[in-house]
Amino acid sequence: MWRKSVRAPYYKHLIRNMIVTIIGVSFVPVFLVSVTIYSTFVKAYHEKVRAQLMALVENHKRQIDAFLNARMADILFLSETYTYDQLSNEAFLQAKLLSLKNNYGGIFVDLGVVNAEGSQVSYAGPFRLSQANYADAHWFQNVMKNQVVVSDVFLGLRGFPHFIVAVKRFQGDRPWVLRATIDFIAFNNLVENIHIGKTGYAIILNKNGEMQTKVRSNYQPPAGCYGQFIDCTKPITREVNIEERLDEDGVPTIVVTALLKNREWLLVFQQKLDDALADQRRAQIISLFIFAVGGLCIVAMSLLLSIRMVNRIAEADEEKALMNKQVIESGKLASLGELAAGVAHEINNPVAIMVEEAGWIEDILTEPEFKENPHMAELARALKQINTQGKRCKEITTKLLSFARGSGTAIRDLQINEIIEEVVTLSSQRAKYANVEMISCLQADLPTIKASETEMHQVFLNLVNNAIYAMEKSGGRIEFKSQRQDGHIMVEVADTGPGIPEAIIHRIFDPFFTTKPVGQGTGLGLSICYGIIRKMNGDIQVESVVGQGTRFIISLPVTGVEAGKSGKSS
């Protein structure tokens, strides 16, 4: 419970002060509450019961809405996944119904495909409804207007309560409907589970006050809008409401109402007031006991909370100190980049002179007096090698200057394969020393992307450097892959290193998070990579298995022209 840093005198003094403050402040309201608790307890408990009932009804409102939305989503998924011709096949439709029953335990009773005239062209279920016509059904007329419908509970052709979930789709210009019957018993159980005490129960009404669930034999809601539980003549401003009223027998009752299904249904929970407050006397006795032990609890909690809070303060102080170190390190890296640019510039000048001098010597050796020299072939080979390696040095220093100075920060059309090849060239020497093999498997003729050359260098260099660092002791392989996919260019950078533990993989893109020792990493590299890719409307993901390696997948959008070509060709 105690952190090592918390044992320092400063933190011990802070804990003592917090304990004294918490105890002192807490006992004052406890004393005041002890004087007024008895007279105010009844009211407080009453409000507590109301709050519990509100929470109960709100929770069941969410469950019922979630149930209805899930069923709509299931039917929407079927209608979007399969064509009219597939679903019109009764054997295929029967298989889909069986799959739904296996997944949801019989919630779905049957499925049907209905054409624009209301005729059911395909049916799967226990009833003989293959040739049923729903042209006059309210739910069918509604779905033809609104595309997605959850109907009221009704008897229909089958003669027992049920309701329909229906979705309208089009085959060409002709609409068709996929409908499903939902098991009324499964839906009714959601409401019957709302039961508190001896008299608490719930029902669901539609706007006309008609029951949508089972009812007690001796109960009939008043006729009118939502059974007159809501005043429909006024704007409805709250989805969930609670009030006290007299029931049909004149007994005081707590009534909680909640609007369902886009305000088409009303969930009503009722419980007699005496039943709801039956535990009040027992709660009063418990409150006296709580008051007796309250002082001890305050002392214990003040001690516990003080220690926890000071622990967090100590952690924050340590993280702040570490962050300061990392900021200093990032400043050093920036200075190092400027130094590298200067060194590259200084090297570039003598290398250019060296190449020019080699060319001048080559011109001299073409004179007649040197043609008979037996070492001419060796001299020509050496001059050619000097010229080749000099140009190679100049190319490397030019790329280093471009990256270090940010000369490529302007957004322009880039070939991603060229960027990858340049990064491989720049990193090849370090990879060689670390016994790391670099492999490129790049798709030819990729479209261009709009990006900053410097930023793209920075992204791939960060990934390569991290991979080399992870494998520098054991060696391994880094593999680049690029391909075009759905208007994007996908680039994978995979290594065979030790992998990233699952416990920290979700944090690797966080700023200042690093697993390297202090002084060797700033924790900014992957965070910057993530920011660059997201700024381009791209995406970067990571997959890793400990002991097998890590793979980064980068998705980059192609330019507008190239994307348009892709769309036309497809």
N, C-alpha and C positions, 0 to 999 in steps of 0.2 A: 504493500500500500504506500510505503514511503519511497520516494525517489531519492537517489543519492544526493542530488542537488538541493532537495528540500531540507536536508539536515543542516544546511548552512545557516548561520545565525540570522541572516536577514529573513529567510523564509520561515524559520521558527517564530520569530517575532511577529511576522505577518499572520501566521496561523493563530497565535494567541489573541491578537487584536480582533481577528474575524470571529473567533469563538465568543469573546466577550461581547462584541457588537450584536451578533445574531441572538445570543441568549437575552441580552438586555432588551433588544427591540421586540423579540418574540413574546416575552413574558408580559409586556404592557398590554397588547391586544388580548392575550389569554385571560388576563385579569378582568378586562372590560367584558369579554365574552362570557366569563363565568357569572357576572352580575345579570346579564340580559338574556342568557341562553334559554332559560326556562320559558320566558314570556314570548320569545321569538321563534322557538323551536317548531311549533306547529306550522307557522307560516313557511319556515325554511323547508320543512319536510314536504309540505304541500307542493312547493315549487320544484323540489327534487323529483317528486313523483311525476309532475308534468314534464320535466326535462327528460326523465327516463322514457316516458311514453312517446314523447316527440322523437327521441333517438331511435326507439324501437320501430316506430312507423317509418321514419326516414330510411332506416336500414332495409326494411322490407320493401319500401318503395323502390330502392335501388336494386334489390334482388329481383323484384317482379319486372321492372323495366329492363334489367339485364337479361332476364329470361326471354322476354319478348324480342329484344334486340338481337339476342343470340339466334333465336329461331329465324328472324328475318335474315340475318347474315348467312345462315345455313342455306336458305332457299335462294338468296342472291348468289351465293357461291355456285350452287348447282346450275342456275340459269346462265351465269357468266362462263362457267367451265365447259358446259356441254351445249351442243347445238339443238335446234328444234327437231331436226331429223333424228338425232340420237335419243332425245327424251321422248319422242313420239313412239319409239319402239317399247312396247309394254314389258318385254323381257329385260331390256336395259333399265327401264324405270323401276321395275321390281327389284333389280339388283341395287339400285341407288337407295331405295326405301329400306332394304335389308341392312345396308351399310349404316344408314342413319339410326336404325333401331339398335344395331350392335353398339354404336357409339354413345347413344343417348338413352338407352334403356326403355324404349317403347314410347317416348314422348311423341314421336311422329306416328300418326295412325295410318295415313295414306298419302299418296301423291297423285297429281293429275295434271295433264297438259290440256289447256282449253284454247280453242282458236278464237278469232276475232268475233265470230258470231255467237260465242258462248257455248258451243258444243265441246264436250270433253272427248278429245281424239285419242287419248292414251290414259290409262288408269292403272295404279298399283295399290292394292289394299284389300281388306277383307270384305268389302261390299260390292254389290253389282251396280257399279256406277259408270260403266264404260261408255254408255250412250247418253249420260246425263247432260242436260242443257241448263246453263246458269245465266242465260241472257237476262232474266228478270231478277236475279239475285242481287241484293244490295252490295255485297262485297265485290261482285264482278263489275258492276257499274262504277263502283268507287275506284277499283284498280285501273280501269281503262282511262280514268281521269288523272289519277295520282301516281301511277306506276308501281308503288309499293304500298300494301295495305295489310293491316291486322284487323280483322273484323270483330264485331261484337259476338258474344256467345248466343247461339241460336240452335233450333232443333234441325231445320233443313230436311233434306231427303231421307236421312238415316233415322230420324225420330228420337235422338237423344242429344243433350247439350254438347256443343263443340264450337270451336272457332277456327277461322281460316287465316293462314298467312299466304299472301299471293304477291307475285312479281310479274310485271309486264315487260316483255322483250319484243324485238322486231326480227322478222325474217324478211330481209329486203324492206319493203314498205308495209308489210302486213304485220300487225301486232299479234302476239300470242301470250298466253299467261301460264306460268307454272304456279300451282297452288299446292298447299299442304294442309292437312287437318292435324291440329294439335290436341293431344289427349287431355280432355277436360279434367280428369281426376288428378293428373300430374300437376296441372296448373292450379287446381283448387287447393292442393296440399300446401302450396306456397302461402296461401292465405290462412288456411286452418292452423298453420304453425304459429300464427300470432295469437297466443293465448297466455293471459296473465291472471293469476288468482282464480276465483270461482266464477266470475261473471264477465271477464274480458274476452271479447271475440271480435273478428273482423269480417267485413264484406266488401265487395266491389260493385259499384253501380256505373251504368253509362250515363250520358247526359240527360236521358229521358227518365232517369230514376229506375231503370230496369236492372234486376240482379244479374251479375255476371259470374257469381259463385253460388255454392250451396247456402241455404238459409235455414234458420230454425223454423220449425213448423208453425210456431205461434208469432212469427215476426213478419211484418210487411212494411217496407219503408214508405214514407209519405210520397204521394205522387208529386211530380214536378221536377224541375231541373236539379239533377244530382240528388234526388230524393229530399230536397230542401235542406240538405246539410250545408249548402253554400248558397249565399245570396247572389244569384246570377245577374241580377239587375245592376250590380255594381262591378267595377273593374276588379279582377282577381289579381292581387299583387303578390301573394305568397303561395308557393307550391305546397307547403305543409302548414296546417293551422290547428290550434288546440283551443277548446272552449269547454265550459261547463253548461249543461242544459238539463231539462227534465225529459226523461224518456217517455215512451208511450203510456207507461203506468204512473207517470208523475214522480218518479224517483230521480234524485240528483245523479247525474251521470257525467263522466268525463268523455268527451268525443274528440278524437284526433282524425283529421282528414288529410289526405295527400293525393295530389293529381298525378295520374299515370297516363302513359301512352299519348304524349303530346296533348294532355288535358282532355282526352276523349273519355277516360274512365276516372272514377274517384274511389280511392281506398278509404274505408271508414272503419276506425277502431273505436269500440265503446266498452266502457267498464264503469260499474256502479262506484260512486265516490267512496262509500263506506268500505267497499272491498279494496279499493286502491290504497286507502289509508289504514288498513288493518294492522300493519306492522308499526304504526306510529308509536304506540305505547312501548313496545319492545325497543324501538330505536331510541326512545328517551332514556331508558335504563342503560342502554349501551353507551349513550352520550355521556352519562354520568361517570361510567367506568373509564371512558376515553379521557375525560377531564382529569380523573385521578392520576392517570399515568401520563398525561400530556407533558407535564414538566420534565419527566425522565426522557421522554421521546425527543423533546426539544433539545435537551443537552446532548443526547446521543447524535441526533441529526446535525446539530451545529458542528460537532466535532468531525463527523464524516464529511459533510459538505465543505468545511474549511480545508480539510486535507486534500480533497479532490480538486477544489478550485485552485489551491496553491500549487498542486501538482501540475495543473494545466498552465498556470502562469509560468512555472519553471520550464515546462516544455516549450512554451511560446518564446521565452527568453533564449533557450538553446537554439531553436529554429531560426530566430532572428540573427543570432551570432553566426550561425552556419550560412544563412542567406547573405550576410555582409561579406563573408569570406568568398562566397561564390560570385558575388557582384564584382569583387576585386579581381577574381580570377578572369571573369569575362572581360574586364578592362585590360588585363594583361594580354588576353588573346587578341583584342582589337589592336593593341600596340604591336603585338607580334606580327599581325597581318600587315600593318604599315611597314614594319621592318623588312618583312619578306618582300614586299613590293619594291622597297629600295634596293635590297640585295639583288633581286631579279633584274632591275634596271641596270645596276652596275655590272652584273655579269653579262648582260646583253651587249653592251658596248665592246668589251674585248673579244667576245665571241664573233661579233660582226667583223671586227678588224682581222681576226684569225682567218675567217672564211675568205675575206678579200685578199689577204696575203697569200693564202693557198692558191687562189686563182691566179695571182700574179706570178707565183713560182711556176705554176703549170704552163703559163704562157711563155716564160723564159725557157723552159725545157723543150719547147718546140723549135728552138734555134738549131741550126745545122751542127754546131760543134758538140751538142749534147746527144745527137741521135745515135752515135756509135757507142755510147756509154753502156757497158754490160748491165748496169743496174737500173736502166731506164724503166723497165717493166715494174720493178719493185717500187721505184720512186712514184710512178704514175698511180700504182695501187694505193700507196700511202697518202698521196695528195687527194685522191678520190675519197679515201676514208676520212681524212681530215675535213674535207668539204661536207661530206654526208653527216658526220657527227656534229659538226659545227651548226649546220642548219637544224639538226634535231634539237640541239641545246637552245637555239634561238626560238624554235617553236614552243618548247616547254616553258621558257621564261616569258614568252608572250602570253601564253595561257595563264601562267601564274600571275602576271601583272593584271590581266583582264579580270581574274577572279578577286584578287586582293583589293584592287581599286574600285571594283563595282562598275567597271566601264560598260558592263552588259545589263545594267538595271533597266534600260528601256524595254518596254513590252513590244515584242515583234514576233513574227512567225518563225518557229524553230522546228528543226527535225530532232525528235527526241533521241533517235539512234546516235546522231552525231554527238549529243551531249554525253550519252553513256560511254561512247568510245573515248571521248576526251577524259572523262573521269577515270576510266580504266587505265589510260596512258599515264595520267598523273599519279595514280596509286600503285602502279605496277611494281615500282622499285620497293616500296614499303611492304607490299604483299609478298614479294620474293624473299625479303629478309625474314618474314614471319612464316615462311613455308606455306603460303596460302595461294592456291591456284584460282585464277579469275577466268570465268567462262562466260561468253556472250552468245545468246541464242535470240537474235533479233529479227523480227519480221521485216522483210524488205518492203519498200514503197509505202511506208506509213504516211498518213496525212500529217500536216503541220499542226502545232498547237501555238496559241498565243501565250507567251510567257517571257520572263526575264532570264536571259542566259545565265547571269550571275546567280540568280536564285536557284535555278535548276542545278547548276554546279554545286551549290551549297547543299541542296537536298541530298543528292546522290553521294557527295563526298562524306557527309555526315553518316549516312547508312553504311558506306564502305569502311570508313574509319572505325565505326563501332564494331562492325563484323571482324575486322582485322584485329582489333584490340581483344575481342573475345576469344580469338583463335590463335593468338601470337605464341602461346606456350605449346599447343598441341598440333598446330597447323590445320588445314582443312580446305574448303572450297567455297568460293562465292560465285553465284550464278545469276546472270542478268537475263531476263526474258521480256520481250515486248511483243504486243499483238494488238490488233484493232478489234473492238467489240462494242456493238450497239452505239455508235457515235462517240465512243471514248477510246482512248489508248490506254491499255492496261500494261503496267510495268511491274515486274516482280524482281525483288532483290532477295535472294535466299542464300543462307550460309549453313554450314554443317557444324556450327559451334555448340557450346554447352546448352543453349536455349535460355529462355526467360522463365523463372518460376511463376506459377499461376497466381500466387499471392500478390505479385507486384506488377503483372503485365498490364493491368488497367491504369497504372500510374505513369507509364513510361513517357507519355506525352505531356505530363504536368511540368510546368516551369520549375527549374532548380531541383528536379528529382534526378538523382544519379546513384549508381551503385559503385562508381569508381571511388578510390580513396581521395581524401581532401587534397587539392592541389593538382589532381589529374583530370578532373571533370567538373564542368560548371552546371550540368543538368539543363542546359539551354538548347542543345543541339536538336533533339527530337521535337521539342516544343516549337522551335523555329521552323523545322520542316513541316510540322502539322499546320502552322499558321500560313506558310507559303502555299501549300496545297489547297487549303480551304479557301484562301483568297482567290485562287484560280477557279473556284467552284468545282474543285476536284475532291477526292477522298483518299485517305490513307488508312489502311488496316494492317494489323499485325497478327500473325499466327505463330505459335511457338510450342515446341515440345521439349521438355528438359532432357538433355542427352542426345537429341537428334538434330536440333537446329532451329533457326528462326527465319520467317519469311514475311517481308513487307510487300503489300499489294497496293500500288498507287494507280488511281483512276484519274485520267486527265481528259477534259473535253477537247475535241478537235475544233478548229476554227469554223466560223459560220459557213464559208464557201464549201469547205471539205465536208462538213456535216450535211449540207444540202445535197451534195453529190451522193453521200451515203444514203440519204433518205430516198432519192430518186432511183438509185440502183436497186434498192431493196423492194 
